[in-house]
Amino acid sequence: MKYTAKTPIVGIHEGLNRSRSTPIKRYQLILDYNKISNYWLNISDIDFWEKIKNINYFIFRFSQYHSDLQLAETILPIIESHYKIKCFPDQNTCWHYDDKIKQYYLLKTYDFPAVDTWIFWDKQSAIDFISNYSDFPLVFKLKRGAGSSNVVLIKNKKEGLKIINRMFSKKGILCNKIPLKSNLKYYYEHILTLYPLRRDFANIRGKVGPEGIHPYWQIQRDYVIFQKFLPQNEFDTRVTIIGNRAFAFRRYNRPGDFRASGSGRIDYDISKIDKECIKLAFEISNKMKFQSMAYDMLYDENKNIKIVEISYTFVDTAVYNCPGYFDQNMSFHKGHFWPQFCQLQDLIKEVELKQPPEEMMKDGEK
């Protein structure tokens, strides 16, 4: 079947083990509502590459799970660069996804204000650094992981050396298995009875995923990421840029903890949002030509904005629940908008899309 500029055909890749999660299904709901041809694809099908030839748009909303990352890093560059098919996400948007080292190097290349970070690729350099560091606590991160699950506080030189020795050993560290008590695993075990936490504890232990899929199987080793600890931040500011739209809200830290990502404690009051955060996010997305990007921002001791990390994908309902979005002129547009709808609007420009009714989009959650 040949396509023309007026008859877009969209291929949507299924998730792990042919799963079609609600966020992925929402792309299909929007396309069906607008009568745009689309069908599901799976790389394991023997006719996958033949089907690819019959589409002009490809969507693969892959997650941070290692199996997803492995697949996305394999097929997306080929589909976009060699089949010349427009993708979401494209390579500008996703090549650094869930890799805090790539993100930091990219931001520093253009002098964007990332949190002070020290990355070491050999053990002795890391030991020399921690031996001379005095401004504890210090943040240690694995380059992989979402929801603060692989972020801990290093309280002293002893803990720093413990992490360094482990990261430069054959054993390394698995995601969600950082051997310190500030690991969220320990946090949830000891605080669970005190506070109504929203995140499923099984996720923290990494025991999730369809049958036959092991979400986190890469051993992290032979590098160390230390990051300056920025105290007196009771919340971070999450700004999500999709094209000419900025969705913004505050995320408050977990009770008694320094981490906001994954807390679920969201404040949608736009009057509290620092507009400089929005302007900075737009500047970065325009410079990097990102289709979609969420920015986590904190303040340093001088109240300067610092970027903690970025991510092309995010919890879609958190963005939908925003009361509207800012454009690049800082005008506010009221309404609730699904990020999938905004992403498709920007991707398929030859068709004027309409957002389906809320009840239709919520049907995907059943």
Beta strands, then each sheet from edge to edge (+ up, - down):
strand 1: 9-13
strand 2: 37-41
strand 3: 57-59
strand 4: 86-88
strand 5: 117-120
strand 6: 138-141
strand 7: 151-154
strand 8: 173-174
strand 9: 219-220
strand 10: 224-228
strand 11: 235-242
strand 12: 245-252
strand 13: 266-267
strand 14: 292-299
strand 15: 305-311
strand 16: 324-326
strand 17: 332-334
sheet 1: 2+ 1+ 3+ 4+
sheet 2: 5+ 10- 6+ 7-
sheet 3: 8+ 9-
sheet 4: 13+ 12- 11+ 14- 15+
sheet 5: 16+ 17-
end
